[in-house]
Amino acid sequence: MSEVTLATTTLQTILTKASKAVGDKKDVPLTSLICIKCNSDGLTVITNDGSNFLYLYDKSLVFSGDFYVVAEATKLIKLITKMTCEYITMYV
């Protein structure tokens, strides 16, 4: 099982930016998803609006292992923006 721990404010900031590129079109299921990737290159968040992909990078964060998750964008963004704890740990 993989896990990653991130500062809540860091994740909230990058997901707020990513939310602007979530298409959430019913006929194109890819637009309702968000990808979070953590590795030695840093944190990458990928979204799609139906015609364009948005890649958001935070290279100040370095992770020892690889973590990759794809989730439903609107639910994940709503959940993370309501969090008040200092750190969020995600497991896959």
N, C-alpha and C positions, 0 to 999 in steps of 0.2 A: 504494500500500500504506500502511495506517495502522499506527502503532505507538504504544505507551504504555509508559513506564517507571515502576514503582512500587516503593516500599520494601517489601521482603519482609514485614517485621513488620506493616505496615499492611494488606497484602492478607491475610495469615494471620489477623489479628484479625477482620476483617470477614467472611471466608469461614467462620471457626469459628462466628460468630453465625448466618450464613446457613444453615449446615448443619443447624441445628435445625428449619428450615422446609422441608427438602427431603423431599417425600413418597415419591418413588421407587416409585410404584404402577405396575405393569405395564400395567394397563388404562387409565391416564391418562398418556400419554407426557409431557405438559407438566410433570408433577411431578418428572421426572428431570432437568430442565434448570435452568441458572442463567444469568442475564443480567448482564453487566458493562458498564456504560455510563460513559464518561468524557467530560466536556465542560466548558464554562465554568462550569457550575453545581457541578461537583465530581465525585465518584465515587458511582455508584449501583449497588447490587447487588440483583437481584430474584429471588426464589424463590417456589415455590408448593407447598403441601402437599395439593392436591386440592380444597380449599374456600376457602383464604385465600392472599392474596399477601402476601409480606413484602418491604418496601422498606427497604434500609439505605443511609443517606447519610453521606458524609464531605465536607462542604462546605469543609473546610480545604484540600483539594487543588483546584487550578485548572489546567485543561488548555487549551492554545491551540487544539487541533483536536478533532474528534469521533472517538470510538472506541466501537464497539459490537460486542459478541460474545456469542453464546449457545453454551454448551457443556454437555456431560454433567456434571452437578453432582458426583456422587460421585468420578469420576475426576479432575476438576480440583481438588477440595478435597483429596483424598489427595496429589496431586502437589505442590500449593502448600504444604501443611503439612509436607512432608518437605524443602523447600528450605532450604539453609543460606547461600546467597549473600546479599549485602546488598541488591541490587536485582533485580527481575524485569522483563524487557522482553517484551511481548506484541505480536505482529504479526498483522494481518489482511489 
